[in-house]
Amino acid sequence: MEIRKFAAQEDRVETGPVQFGDDWPGYFIRGDNAFAIRMAIASYIVNHNDWLAKAQLTAFVQDLDECNVNKELVKDLQEGEK
């Protein structure tokens, strides 16, 4: 996949939900956070009992939920995970 480049931002963009103008929200992962998320995914694939990886991935899923404009769907999905 090719890296798409955009104009420089005034503020540092942190890992998390981001929206550019009127476009749909998306999720930006800073390079320094990408490796940690990658390690959590790989660890959980190998060992579903890894509580630290599960906690990291749970937080990641909650962040991804913030990008969804259908808040009712997000609520329903979160309630179904309990």
mmCIF file of the N, C-alpha and C atoms, coordinates in Angstrom:
data_MODEL
# 
_entry.id   MODEL 
# 
loop_
_atom_site.group_PDB 
_atom_site.id 
_atom_site.type_symbol 
_atom_site.label_atom_id 
_atom_site.label_alt_id 
_atom_site.label_comp_id 
_atom_site.label_asym_id 
_atom_site.label_entity_id 
_atom_site.label_seq_id 
_atom_site.pdbx_PDB_ins_code 
_atom_site.Cartn_x 
_atom_site.Cartn_y 
_atom_site.Cartn_z 
_atom_site.occupancy 
_atom_site.B_iso_or_equiv 
_atom_site.pdbx_formal_charge 
_atom_site.auth_seq_id 
_atom_site.auth_comp_id 
_atom_site.auth_asym_id 
_atom_site.auth_atom_id 
_atom_site.pdbx_PDB_model_num 
ATOM 1   N N  . MET A 1 1  ? 0.849   -1.172  0.000  1.00 0.00 ? 1  MET A N  1 
ATOM 2   C CA . MET A 1 1  ? 0.000   0.000   0.000  1.00 0.00 ? 1  MET A CA 1 
ATOM 3   C C  . MET A 1 1  ? 0.897   1.238   0.000  1.00 0.00 ? 1  MET A C  1 
ATOM 4   N N  . GLU A 1 2  ? 0.517   2.191   -0.783 1.00 0.00 ? 2  GLU A N  1 
ATOM 5   C CA . GLU A 1 2  ? 1.287   3.431   -0.893 1.00 0.00 ? 2  GLU A CA 1 
ATOM 6   C C  . GLU A 1 2  ? 0.910   4.396   0.231  1.00 0.00 ? 2  GLU A C  1 
ATOM 7   N N  . ILE A 1 3  ? 1.884   5.118   0.744  1.00 0.00 ? 3  ILE A N  1 
ATOM 8   C CA . ILE A 1 3  ? 1.615   6.130   1.770  1.00 0.00 ? 3  ILE A CA 1 
ATOM 9   C C  . ILE A 1 3  ? 1.086   7.374   1.080  1.00 0.00 ? 3  ILE A C  1 
ATOM 10  N N  . ARG A 1 4  ? -0.100  7.801   1.482  1.00 0.00 ? 4  ARG A N  1 
ATOM 11  C CA . ARG A 1 4  ? -0.680  9.030   0.931  1.00 0.00 ? 4  ARG A CA 1 
ATOM 12  C C  . ARG A 1 4  ? -0.217  10.201  1.779  1.00 0.00 ? 4  ARG A C  1 
ATOM 13  N N  . LYS A 1 5  ? 0.204   11.265  1.154  1.00 0.00 ? 5  LYS A N  1 
ATOM 14  C CA . LYS A 1 5  ? 0.713   12.424  1.883  1.00 0.00 ? 5  LYS A CA 1 
ATOM 15  C C  . LYS A 1 5  ? -0.262  13.587  1.765  1.00 0.00 ? 5  LYS A C  1 
ATOM 16  N N  . PHE A 1 6  ? -0.456  14.277  2.890  1.00 0.00 ? 6  PHE A N  1 
ATOM 17  C CA . PHE A 1 6  ? -1.324  15.441  2.957  1.00 0.00 ? 6  PHE A CA 1 
ATOM 18  C C  . PHE A 1 6  ? -0.497  16.641  3.414  1.00 0.00 ? 6  PHE A C  1 
ATOM 19  N N  . ALA A 1 7  ? -1.057  17.800  3.279  1.00 0.00 ? 7  ALA A N  1 
ATOM 20  C CA . ALA A 1 7  ? -0.361  19.010  3.732  1.00 0.00 ? 7  ALA A CA 1 
ATOM 21  C C  . ALA A 1 7  ? -0.081  18.914  5.231  1.00 0.00 ? 7  ALA A C  1 
ATOM 22  N N  . ALA A 1 8  ? 0.989   19.543  5.651  1.00 0.00 ? 8  ALA A N  1 
ATOM 23  C CA . ALA A 1 8  ? 1.356   19.538  7.071  1.00 0.00 ? 8  ALA A CA 1 
ATOM 24  C C  . ALA A 1 8  ? 0.253   20.163  7.910  1.00 0.00 ? 8  ALA A C  1 
ATOM 25  N N  . GLN A 1 9  ? 0.067   19.631  9.103  1.00 0.00 ? 9  GLN A N  1 
ATOM 26  C CA . GLN A 1 9  ? -0.938  20.137  10.031 1.00 0.00 ? 9  GLN A CA 1 
ATOM 27  C C  . GLN A 1 9  ? -0.283  21.118  10.999 1.00 0.00 ? 9  GLN A C  1 
ATOM 28  N N  . GLU A 1 10 ? -1.058  22.066  11.491 1.00 0.00 ? 10 GLU A N  1 
ATOM 29  C CA . GLU A 1 10 ? -0.529  22.996  12.483 1.00 0.00 ? 10 GLU A CA 1 
ATOM 30  C C  . GLU A 1 10 ? -0.199  22.266  13.779 1.00 0.00 ? 10 GLU A C  1 
ATOM 31  N N  . ASP A 1 11 ? -1.097  21.377  14.191 1.00 0.00 ? 11 ASP A N  1 
ATOM 32  C CA . ASP A 1 11 ? -0.892  20.614  15.425 1.00 0.00 ? 11 ASP A CA 1 
ATOM 33  C C  . ASP A 1 11 ? -0.495  19.188  15.082 1.00 0.00 ? 11 ASP A C  1 
ATOM 34  N N  . ARG A 1 12 ? 0.246   18.567  15.977 1.00 0.00 ? 12 ARG A N  1 
ATOM 35  C CA . ARG A 1 12 ? 0.621   17.169  15.814 1.00 0.00 ? 12 ARG A CA 1 
ATOM 36  C C  . ARG A 1 12 ? -0.660  16.336  15.883 1.00 0.00 ? 12 ARG A C  1 
ATOM 37  N N  . VAL A 1 13 ? -0.858  15.449  14.917 1.00 0.00 ? 13 VAL A N  1 
ATOM 38  C CA . VAL A 1 13 ? -2.026  14.581  14.908 1.00 0.00 ? 13 VAL A CA 1 
ATOM 39  C C  . VAL A 1 13 ? -1.679  13.338  15.729 1.00 0.00 ? 13 VAL A C  1 
ATOM 40  N N  . GLU A 1 14 ? -2.470  13.086  16.750 1.00 0.00 ? 14 GLU A N  1 
ATOM 41  C CA . GLU A 1 14 ? -2.235  11.944  17.628 1.00 0.00 ? 14 GLU A CA 1 
ATOM 42  C C  . GLU A 1 14 ? -3.031  10.735  17.140 1.00 0.00 ? 14 GLU A C  1 
ATOM 43  N N  . THR A 1 15 ? -2.644  9.567   17.600 1.00 0.00 ? 15 THR A N  1 
ATOM 44  C CA . THR A 1 15 ? -3.370  8.344   17.286 1.00 0.00 ? 15 THR A CA 1 
ATOM 45  C C  . THR A 1 15 ? -4.797  8.471   17.800 1.00 0.00 ? 15 THR A C  1 
ATOM 46  N N  . GLY A 1 16 ? -5.761  8.148   16.938 1.00 0.00 ? 16 GLY A N  1 
ATOM 47  C CA . GLY A 1 16 ? -7.153  8.188   17.350 1.00 0.00 ? 16 GLY A CA 1 
ATOM 48  C C  . GLY A 1 16 ? -8.048  8.651   16.222 1.00 0.00 ? 16 GLY A C  1 
ATOM 49  N N  . PRO A 1 17 ? -9.332  8.817   16.537 1.00 0.00 ? 17 PRO A N  1 
ATOM 50  C CA . PRO A 1 17 ? -10.289 9.256   15.532 1.00 0.00 ? 17 PRO A CA 1 
ATOM 51  C C  . PRO A 1 17 ? -9.930  10.646  15.001 1.00 0.00 ? 17 PRO A C  1 
ATOM 52  N N  . VAL A 1 18 ? -10.013 10.813  13.682 1.00 0.00 ? 18 VAL A N  1 
ATOM 53  C CA . VAL A 1 18 ? -9.680  12.082  13.026 1.00 0.00 ? 18 VAL A CA 1 
ATOM 54  C C  . VAL A 1 18 ? -10.705 12.331  11.928 1.00 0.00 ? 18 VAL A C  1 
ATOM 55  N N  . GLN A 1 19 ? -11.049 13.587  11.738 1.00 0.00 ? 19 GLN A N  1 
ATOM 56  C CA . GLN A 1 19 ? -11.951 13.942  10.642 1.00 0.00 ? 19 GLN A CA 1 
ATOM 57  C C  . GLN A 1 19 ? -11.350 15.140  9.913  1.00 0.00 ? 19 GLN A C  1 
ATOM 58  N N  . PHE A 1 20 ? -11.266 15.025  8.590  1.00 0.00 ? 20 PHE A N  1 
ATOM 59  C CA . PHE A 1 20 ? -10.764 16.112  7.762  1.00 0.00 ? 20 PHE A CA 1 
ATOM 60  C C  . PHE A 1 20 ? -11.954 16.787  7.094  1.00 0.00 ? 20 PHE A C  1 
ATOM 61  N N  . GLY A 1 21 ? -12.196 18.040  7.439  1.00 0.00 ? 21 GLY A N  1 
ATOM 62  C CA . GLY A 1 21 ? -13.299 18.785  6.842  1.00 0.00 ? 21 GLY A CA 1 
ATOM 63  C C  . GLY A 1 21 ? -14.628 18.083  7.057  1.00 0.00 ? 21 GLY A C  1 
ATOM 64  N N  . ASP A 1 22 ? -15.397 17.936  5.974  1.00 0.00 ? 22 ASP A N  1 
ATOM 65  C CA . ASP A 1 22 ? -16.707 17.289  6.048  1.00 0.00 ? 22 ASP A CA 1 
ATOM 66  C C  . ASP A 1 22 ? -16.655 15.813  5.700  1.00 0.00 ? 22 ASP A C  1 
ATOM 67  N N  . ASP A 1 23 ? -15.438 15.272  5.508  1.00 0.00 ? 23 ASP A N  1 
ATOM 68  C CA . ASP A 1 23 ? -15.288 13.866  5.153  1.00 0.00 ? 23 ASP A CA 1 
ATOM 69  C C  . ASP A 1 23 ? -15.653 12.982  6.343  1.00 0.00 ? 23 ASP A C  1 
ATOM 70  N N  . TRP A 1 24 ? -15.856 11.701  6.085  1.00 0.00 ? 24 TRP A N  1 
ATOM 71  C CA . TRP A 1 24 ? -16.162 10.754  7.159  1.00 0.00 ? 24 TRP A CA 1 
ATOM 72  C C  . TRP A 1 24 ? -14.987 10.681  8.135  1.00 0.00 ? 24 TRP A C  1 
ATOM 73  N N  . PRO A 1 25 ? -15.284 10.449  9.408  1.00 0.00 ? 25 PRO A N  1 
ATOM 74  C CA . PRO A 1 25 ? -14.193 10.249  10.359 1.00 0.00 ? 25 PRO A CA 1 
ATOM 75  C C  . PRO A 1 25 ? -13.413 8.981   10.009 1.00 0.00 ? 25 PRO A C  1 
ATOM 76  N N  . GLY A 1 26 ? -12.150 8.993   10.330 1.00 0.00 ? 26 GLY A N  1 
ATOM 77  C CA . GLY A 1 26 ? -11.308 7.825   10.143 1.00 0.00 ? 26 GLY A CA 1 
ATOM 78  C C  . GLY A 1 26 ? -10.420 7.650   11.364 1.00 0.00 ? 26 GLY A C  1 
ATOM 79  N N  . TYR A 1 27 ? -9.547  6.682   11.309 1.00 0.00 ? 27 TYR A N  1 
ATOM 80  C CA . TYR A 1 27 ? -8.666  6.409   12.440 1.00 0.00 ? 27 TYR A CA 1 
ATOM 81  C C  . TYR A 1 27 ? -7.230  6.584   12.003 1.00 0.00 ? 27 TYR A C  1 
ATOM 82  N N  . PHE A 1 28 ? -6.515  7.455   12.663 1.00 0.00 ? 28 PHE A N  1 
ATOM 83  C CA . PHE A 1 28 ? -5.113  7.696   12.356 1.00 0.00 ? 28 PHE A CA 1 
ATOM 84  C C  . PHE A 1 28 ? -4.248  6.990   13.397 1.00 0.00 ? 28 PHE A C  1 
ATOM 85  N N  . ILE A 1 29 ? -3.267  6.258   12.919 1.00 0.00 ? 29 ILE A N  1 
ATOM 86  C CA . ILE A 1 29 ? -2.324  5.582   13.820 1.00 0.00 ? 29 ILE A CA 1 
ATOM 87  C C  . ILE A 1 29 ? -0.944  6.166   13.570 1.00 0.00 ? 29 ILE A C  1 
ATOM 88  N N  . ARG A 1 30 ? -0.393  6.812   14.574 1.00 0.00 ? 30 ARG A N  1 
ATOM 89  C CA . ARG A 1 30 ? 0.969   7.335   14.468 1.00 0.00 ? 30 ARG A CA 1 
ATOM 90  C C  . ARG A 1 30 ? 1.935   6.156   14.333 1.00 0.00 ? 30 ARG A C  1 
ATOM 91  N N  . GLY A 1 31 ? 2.993   6.376   13.615 1.00 0.00 ? 31 GLY A N  1 
ATOM 92  C CA . GLY A 1 31 ? 3.974   5.320   13.411 1.00 0.00 ? 31 GLY A CA 1 
ATOM 93  C C  . GLY A 1 31 ? 4.495   4.732   14.712 1.00 0.00 ? 31 GLY A C  1 
ATOM 94  N N  . ASP A 1 32 ? 4.690   5.589   15.725 1.00 0.00 ? 32 ASP A N  1 
ATOM 95  C CA . ASP A 1 32 ? 5.205   5.092   16.998 1.00 0.00 ? 32 ASP A CA 1 
ATOM 96  C C  . ASP A 1 32 ? 4.180   4.261   17.756 1.00 0.00 ? 32 ASP A C  1 
ATOM 97  N N  . ASN A 1 33 ? 2.894   4.398   17.432 1.00 0.00 ? 33 ASN A N  1 
ATOM 98  C CA . ASN A 1 33 ? 1.854   3.574   18.053 1.00 0.00 ? 33 ASN A CA 1 
ATOM 99  C C  . ASN A 1 33 ? 1.513   2.340   17.226 1.00 0.00 ? 33 ASN A C  1 
ATOM 100 N N  . ALA A 1 34 ? 1.808   2.383   15.943 1.00 0.00 ? 34 ALA A N  1 
ATOM 101 C CA . ALA A 1 34 ? 1.454   1.278   15.046 1.00 0.00 ? 34 ALA A CA 1 
ATOM 102 C C  . ALA A 1 34 ? 2.109   -0.032  15.492 1.00 0.00 ? 34 ALA A C  1 
ATOM 103 N N  . PHE A 1 35 ? 3.353   0.033   15.927 1.00 0.00 ? 35 PHE A N  1 
ATOM 104 C CA . PHE A 1 35 ? 4.043   -1.190  16.334 1.00 0.00 ? 35 PHE A CA 1 
ATOM 105 C C  . PHE A 1 35 ? 3.406   -1.790  17.583 1.00 0.00 ? 35 PHE A C  1 
ATOM 106 N N  . ALA A 1 36 ? 3.002   -0.951  18.525 1.00 0.00 ? 36 ALA A N  1 
ATOM 107 C CA . ALA A 1 36 ? 2.370   -1.458  19.748 1.00 0.00 ? 36 ALA A CA 1 
ATOM 108 C C  . ALA A 1 36 ? 1.039   -2.131  19.431 1.00 0.00 ? 36 ALA A C  1 
ATOM 109 N N  . ILE A 1 37 ? 0.246   -1.537  18.553 1.00 0.00 ? 37 ILE A N  1 
ATOM 110 C CA . ILE A 1 37 ? -1.030  -2.137  18.161 1.00 0.00 ? 37 ILE A CA 1 
ATOM 111 C C  . ILE A 1 37 ? -0.788  -3.435  17.412 1.00 0.00 ? 37 ILE A C  1 
ATOM 112 N N  . ARG A 1 38 ? 0.201   -3.431  16.537 1.00 0.00 ? 38 ARG A N  1 
ATOM 113 C CA . ARG A 1 38 ? 0.570   -4.648  15.788 1.00 0.00 ? 38 ARG A CA 1 
ATOM 114 C C  . ARG A 1 38 ? 0.966   -5.770  16.749 1.00 0.00 ? 38 ARG A C  1 
ATOM 115 N N  . MET A 1 39 ? 1.758   -5.442  17.754 1.00 0.00 ? 39 MET A N  1 
ATOM 116 C CA . MET A 1 39 ? 2.197   -6.461  18.718 1.00 0.00 ? 39 MET A CA 1 
ATOM 117 C C  . MET A 1 39 ? 1.019   -7.008  19.525 1.00 0.00 ? 39 MET A C  1 
ATOM 118 N N  . ALA A 1 40 ? 0.077   -6.139  19.901 1.00 0.00 ? 40 ALA A N  1 
ATOM 119 C CA . ALA A 1 40 ? -1.102  -6.588  20.645 1.00 0.00 ? 40 ALA A CA 1 
ATOM 120 C C  . ALA A 1 40 ? -1.936  -7.540  19.800 1.00 0.00 ? 40 ALA A C  1 
ATOM 121 N N  . ILE A 1 41 ? -2.130  -7.208  18.518 1.00 0.00 ? 41 ILE A N  1 
ATOM 122 C CA . ILE A 1 41 ? -2.899  -8.080  17.622 1.00 0.00 ? 41 ILE A CA 1 
ATOM 123 C C  . ILE A 1 41 ? -2.202  -9.429  17.474 1.00 0.00 ? 41 ILE A C  1 
ATOM 124 N N  . ALA A 1 42 ? -0.909  -9.404  17.192 1.00 0.00 ? 42 ALA A N  1 
ATOM 125 C CA . ALA A 1 42 ? -0.152  -10.650 17.009 1.00 0.00 ? 42 ALA A CA 1 
ATOM 126 C C  . ALA A 1 42 ? -0.156  -11.490 18.276 1.00 0.00 ? 42 ALA A C  1 
ATOM 127 N N  . SER A 1 43 ? 0.005   -10.849 19.425 1.00 0.00 ? 43 SER A N  1 
ATOM 128 C CA . SER A 1 43 ? 0.019   -11.580 20.693 1.00 0.00 ? 43 SER A CA 1 
ATOM 129 C C  . SER A 1 43 ? -1.327  -12.235 20.966 1.00 0.00 ? 43 SER A C  1 
ATOM 130 N N  . TYR A 1 44 ? -2.413  -11.513 20.687 1.00 0.00 ? 44 TYR A N  1 
ATOM 131 C CA . TYR A 1 44 ? -3.741  -12.061 20.947 1.00 0.00 ? 44 TYR A CA 1 
ATOM 132 C C  . TYR A 1 44 ? -4.087  -13.191 19.985 1.00 0.00 ? 44 TYR A C  1 
ATOM 133 N N  . ILE A 1 45 ? -3.591  -13.123 18.768 1.00 0.00 ? 45 ILE A N  1 
ATOM 134 C CA . ILE A 1 45 ? -3.811  -14.204 17.807 1.00 0.00 ? 45 ILE A CA 1 
ATOM 135 C C  . ILE A 1 45 ? -3.170  -15.492 18.321 1.00 0.00 ? 45 ILE A C  1 
ATOM 136 N N  . VAL A 1 46 ? -1.988  -15.364 18.883 1.00 0.00 ? 46 VAL A N  1 
ATOM 137 C CA . VAL A 1 46 ? -1.248  -16.530 19.372 1.00 0.00 ? 46 VAL A CA 1 
ATOM 138 C C  . VAL A 1 46 ? -1.784  -17.012 20.715 1.00 0.00 ? 46 VAL A C  1 
ATOM 139 N N  . ASN A 1 47 ? -2.182  -16.079 21.587 1.00 0.00 ? 47 ASN A N  1 
ATOM 140 C CA . ASN A 1 47 ? -2.589  -16.434 22.941 1.00 0.00 ? 47 ASN A CA 1 
ATOM 141 C C  . ASN A 1 47 ? -3.803  -15.610 23.354 1.00 0.00 ? 47 ASN A C  1 
ATOM 142 N N  . HIS A 1 48 ? -4.997  -16.205 23.237 1.00 0.00 ? 48 HIS A N  1 
ATOM 143 C CA . HIS A 1 48 ? -6.220  -15.489 23.606 1.00 0.00 ? 48 HIS A CA 1 
ATOM 144 C C  . HIS A 1 48 ? -6.313  -15.211 25.105 1.00 0.00 ? 48 HIS A C  1 
ATOM 145 N N  . ASN A 1 49 ? -5.420  -15.760 25.889 1.00 0.00 ? 49 ASN A N  1 
ATOM 146 C CA . ASN A 1 49 ? -5.415  -15.516 27.330 1.00 0.00 ? 49 ASN A CA 1 
ATOM 147 C C  . ASN A 1 49 ? -4.512  -14.356 27.722 1.00 0.00 ? 49 ASN A C  1 
ATOM 148 N N  . ASP A 1 50 ? -3.902  -13.688 26.756 1.00 0.00 ? 50 ASP A N  1 
ATOM 149 C CA . ASP A 1 50 ? -3.025  -12.554 27.041 1.00 0.00 ? 50 ASP A CA 1 
ATOM 150 C C  . ASP A 1 50 ? -3.895  -11.361 27.436 1.00 0.00 ? 50 ASP A C  1 
ATOM 151 N N  . TRP A 1 51 ? -4.019  -11.130 28.728 1.00 0.00 ? 51 TRP A N  1 
ATOM 152 C CA . TRP A 1 51 ? -4.917  -10.096 29.236 1.00 0.00 ? 51 TRP A CA 1 
ATOM 153 C C  . TRP A 1 51 ? -4.467  -8.694  28.844 1.00 0.00 ? 51 TRP A C  1 
ATOM 154 N N  . LEU A 1 52 ? -3.158  -8.468  28.741 1.00 0.00 ? 52 LEU A N  1 
ATOM 155 C CA . LEU A 1 52 ? -2.662  -7.149  28.366 1.00 0.00 ? 52 LEU A CA 1 
ATOM 156 C C  . LEU A 1 52 ? -3.010  -6.841  26.911 1.00 0.00 ? 52 LEU A C  1 
ATOM 157 N N  . ALA A 1 53 ? -2.794  -7.816  26.032 1.00 0.00 ? 53 ALA A N  1 
ATOM 158 C CA . ALA A 1 53 ? -3.149  -7.626  24.622 1.00 0.00 ? 53 ALA A CA 1 
ATOM 159 C C  . ALA A 1 53 ? -4.659  -7.406  24.489 1.00 0.00 ? 53 ALA A C  1 
ATOM 160 N N  . LYS A 1 54 ? -5.446  -8.164  25.258 1.00 0.00 ? 54 LYS A N  1 
ATOM 161 C CA . LYS A 1 54 ? -6.903  -8.002  25.198 1.00 0.00 ? 54 LYS A CA 1 
ATOM 162 C C  . LYS A 1 54 ? -7.308  -6.605  25.639 1.00 0.00 ? 54 LYS A C  1 
ATOM 163 N N  . ALA A 1 55 ? -6.690  -6.092  26.692 1.00 0.00 ? 55 ALA A N  1 
ATOM 164 C CA . ALA A 1 55 ? -7.005  -4.743  27.172 1.00 0.00 ? 55 ALA A CA 1 
ATOM 165 C C  . ALA A 1 55 ? -6.629  -3.690  26.119 1.00 0.00 ? 55 ALA A C  1 
ATOM 166 N N  . GLN A 1 56 ? -5.478  -3.860  25.483 1.00 0.00 ? 56 GLN A N  1 
ATOM 167 C CA . GLN A 1 56 ? -5.052  -2.915  24.450 1.00 0.00 ? 56 GLN A CA 1 
ATOM 168 C C  . GLN A 1 56 ? -6.006  -2.953  23.257 1.00 0.00 ? 56 GLN A C  1 
ATOM 169 N N  . LEU A 1 57 ? -6.411  -4.138  22.856 1.00 0.00 ? 57 LEU A N  1 
ATOM 170 C CA . LEU A 1 57 ? -7.305  -4.271  21.711 1.00 0.00 ? 57 LEU A CA 1 
ATOM 171 C C  . LEU A 1 57 ? -8.712  -3.767  22.036 1.00 0.00 ? 57 LEU A C  1 
ATOM 172 N N  . THR A 1 58 ? -9.139  -3.949  23.274 1.00 0.00 ? 58 THR A N  1 
ATOM 173 C CA . THR A 1 58 ? -10.442 -3.429  23.688 1.00 0.00 ? 58 THR A CA 1 
ATOM 174 C C  . THR A 1 58 ? -10.448 -1.909  23.592 1.00 0.00 ? 58 THR A C  1 
ATOM 175 N N  . ALA A 1 59 ? -9.376  -1.273  24.032 1.00 0.00 ? 59 ALA A N  1 
ATOM 176 C CA . ALA A 1 59 ? -9.261  0.185   23.930 1.00 0.00 ? 59 ALA A CA 1 
ATOM 177 C C  . ALA A 1 59 ? -9.223  0.614   22.464 1.00 0.00 ? 59 ALA A C  1 
ATOM 178 N N  . PHE A 1 60 ? -8.539  -0.157  21.634 1.00 0.00 ? 60 PHE A N  1 
ATOM 179 C CA . PHE A 1 60 ? -8.454  0.132   20.201 1.00 0.00 ? 60 PHE A CA 1 
ATOM 180 C C  . PHE A 1 60 ? -9.843  0.065   19.563 1.00 0.00 ? 60 PHE A C  1 
ATOM 181 N N  . VAL A 1 61 ? -10.622 -0.954  19.903 1.00 0.00 ? 61 VAL A N  1 
ATOM 182 C CA . VAL A 1 61 ? -11.981 -1.095  19.372 1.00 0.00 ? 61 VAL A CA 1 
ATOM 183 C C  . VAL A 1 61 ? -12.846 0.089   19.814 1.00 0.00 ? 61 VAL A C  1 
ATOM 184 N N  . GLN A 1 62 ? -12.714 0.517   21.059 1.00 0.00 ? 62 GLN A N  1 
ATOM 185 C CA . GLN A 1 62 ? -13.487 1.664   21.540 1.00 0.00 ? 62 GLN A CA 1 
ATOM 186 C C  . GLN A 1 62 ? -13.125 2.932   20.761 1.00 0.00 ? 62 GLN A C  1 
ATOM 187 N N  . ASP A 1 63 ? -11.840 3.107   20.464 1.00 0.00 ? 63 ASP A N  1 
ATOM 188 C CA . ASP A 1 63 ? -11.418 4.250   19.645 1.00 0.00 ? 63 ASP A CA 1 
ATOM 189 C C  . ASP A 1 63 ? -12.009 4.163   18.241 1.00 0.00 ? 63 ASP A C  1 
ATOM 190 N N  . LEU A 1 64 ? -12.000 2.952   17.659 1.00 0.00 ? 64 LEU A N  1 
ATOM 191 C CA . LEU A 1 64 ? -12.563 2.774   16.321 1.00 0.00 ? 64 LEU A CA 1 
ATOM 192 C C  . LEU A 1 64 ? -14.062 3.083   16.314 1.00 0.00 ? 64 LEU A C  1 
ATOM 193 N N  . ASP A 1 65 ? -14.742 2.743   17.397 1.00 0.00 ? 65 ASP A N  1 
ATOM 194 C CA . ASP A 1 65 ? -16.168 3.036   17.511 1.00 0.00 ? 65 ASP A CA 1 
ATOM 195 C C  . ASP A 1 65 ? -16.447 4.536   17.397 1.00 0.00 ? 65 ASP A C  1 
ATOM 196 N N  . GLU A 1 66 ? -15.511 5.364   17.834 1.00 0.00 ? 66 GLU A N  1 
ATOM 197 C CA . GLU A 1 66 ? -15.692 6.812   17.768 1.00 0.00 ? 66 GLU A CA 1 
ATOM 198 C C  . GLU A 1 66 ? -15.748 7.320   16.329 1.00 0.00 ? 66 GLU A C  1 
ATOM 199 N N  . CYS A 1 67 ? -15.240 6.531   15.387 1.00 0.00 ? 67 CYS A N  1 
ATOM 200 C CA . CYS A 1 67 ? -15.257 6.929   13.976 1.00 0.00 ? 67 CYS A CA 1 
ATOM 201 C C  . CYS A 1 67 ? -16.596 6.655   13.305 1.00 0.00 ? 67 CYS A C  1 
ATOM 202 N N  . ASN A 1 68 ? -17.433 5.857   13.920 1.00 0.00 ? 68 ASN A N  1 
ATOM 203 C CA . ASN A 1 68 ? -18.705 5.477   13.322 1.00 0.00 ? 68 ASN A CA 1 
ATOM 204 C C  . ASN A 1 68 ? -19.730 6.585   13.548 1.00 0.00 ? 68 ASN A C  1 
ATOM 205 N N  . VAL A 1 69 ? -20.309 7.084   12.470 1.00 0.00 ? 69 VAL A N  1 
ATOM 206 C CA . VAL A 1 69 ? -21.289 8.163   12.599 1.00 0.00 ? 69 VAL A CA 1 
ATOM 207 C C  . VAL A 1 69 ? -22.652 7.647   13.072 1.00 0.00 ? 69 VAL A C  1 
ATOM 208 N N  . ASN A 1 70 ? -22.876 6.333   13.028 1.00 0.00 ? 70 ASN A N  1 
ATOM 209 C CA . ASN A 1 70 ? -24.122 5.730   13.491 1.00 0.00 ? 70 ASN A CA 1 
ATOM 210 C C  . ASN A 1 70 ? -23.950 5.348   14.966 1.00 0.00 ? 70 ASN A C  1 
ATOM 211 N N  . LYS A 1 71 ? -24.196 6.298   15.859 1.00 0.00 ? 71 LYS A N  1 
ATOM 212 C CA . LYS A 1 71 ? -23.961 6.088   17.298 1.00 0.00 ? 71 LYS A CA 1 
ATOM 213 C C  . LYS A 1 71 ? -24.888 5.019   17.887 1.00 0.00 ? 71 LYS A C  1 
ATOM 214 N N  . GLU A 1 72 ? -26.099 4.854   17.331 1.00 0.00 ? 72 GLU A N  1 
ATOM 215 C CA . GLU A 1 72 ? -27.004 3.807   17.821 1.00 0.00 ? 72 GLU A CA 1 
ATOM 216 C C  . GLU A 1 72 ? -26.423 2.422   17.538 1.00 0.00 ? 72 GLU A C  1 
ATOM 217 N N  . LEU A 1 73 ? -25.837 2.243   16.358 1.00 0.00 ? 73 LEU A N  1 
ATOM 218 C CA . LEU A 1 73 ? -25.197 0.969   16.020 1.00 0.00 ? 73 LEU A CA 1 
ATOM 219 C C  . LEU A 1 73 ? -24.037 0.697   16.961 1.00 0.00 ? 73 LEU A C  1 
ATOM 220 N N  . VAL A 1 74 ? -23.237 1.709   17.222 1.00 0.00 ? 74 VAL A N  1 
ATOM 221 C CA . VAL A 1 74 ? -22.111 1.555   18.143 1.00 0.00 ? 74 VAL A CA 1 
ATOM 222 C C  . VAL A 1 74 ? -22.607 1.121   19.514 1.00 0.00 ? 74 VAL A C  1 
ATOM 223 N N  . LYS A 1 75 ? -23.655 1.771   20.007 1.00 0.00 ? 75 LYS A N  1 
ATOM 224 C CA . LYS A 1 75 ? -24.223 1.432   21.319 1.00 0.00 ? 75 LYS A CA 1 
ATOM 225 C C  . LYS A 1 75 ? -24.701 -0.019  21.330 1.00 0.00 ? 75 LYS A C  1 
ATOM 226 N N  . ASP A 1 76 ? -25.410 -0.429  20.290 1.00 0.00 ? 76 ASP A N  1 
ATOM 227 C CA . ASP A 1 76 ? -25.908 -1.803  20.209 1.00 0.00 ? 76 ASP A CA 1 
ATOM 228 C C  . ASP A 1 76 ? -24.762 -2.804  20.185 1.00 0.00 ? 76 ASP A C  1 
ATOM 229 N N  . LEU A 1 77 ? -23.716 -2.497  19.432 1.00 0.00 ? 77 LEU A N  1 
ATOM 230 C CA . LEU A 1 77 ? -22.564 -3.401  19.357 1.00 0.00 ? 77 LEU A CA 1 
ATOM 231 C C  . LEU A 1 77 ? -21.863 -3.511  20.714 1.00 0.00 ? 77 LEU A C  1 
ATOM 232 N N  . GLN A 1 78 ? -21.680 -2.379  21.388 1.00 0.00 ? 78 GLN A N  1 
ATOM 233 C CA . GLN A 1 78 ? -21.017 -2.385  22.683 1.00 0.00 ? 78 GLN A CA 1 
ATOM 234 C C  . GLN A 1 78 ? -21.834 -3.145  23.721 1.00 0.00 ? 78 GLN A C  1 
ATOM 235 N N  . GLU A 1 79 ? -23.140 -3.014  23.693 1.00 0.00 ? 79 GLU A N  1 
ATOM 236 C CA . GLU A 1 79 ? -23.983 -3.741  24.638 1.00 0.00 ? 79 GLU A CA 1 
ATOM 237 C C  . GLU A 1 79 ? -23.957 -5.233  24.370 1.00 0.00 ? 79 GLU A C  1 
ATOM 238 N N  . GLY A 1 80 ? -23.798 -5.635  23.111 1.00 0.00 ? 80 GLY A N  1 
ATOM 239 C CA . GLY A 1 80 ? -23.739 -7.043  22.752 1.00 0.00 ? 80 GLY A CA 1 
ATOM 240 C C  . GLY A 1 80 ? -22.448 -7.717  23.151 1.00 0.00 ? 80 GLY A C  1 
ATOM 241 N N  . GLU A 1 81 ? -21.412 -6.941  23.445 1.00 0.00 ? 81 GLU A N  1 
ATOM 242 C CA . GLU A 1 81 ? -20.110 -7.495  23.810 1.00 0.00 ? 81 GLU A CA 1 
ATOM 243 C C  . GLU A 1 81 ? -20.011 -7.860  25.269 1.00 0.00 ? 81 GLU A C  1 
ATOM 244 N N  . LYS A 1 82 ? -20.991 -7.456  26.075 1.00 0.00 ? 82 LYS A N  1 
ATOM 245 C CA . LYS A 1 82 ? -20.930 -7.712  27.512 1.00 0.00 ? 82 LYS A CA 1 
ATOM 246 C C  . LYS A 1 82 ? -21.253 -9.147  27.842 1.00 0.00 ? 82 LYS A C  1 
# 
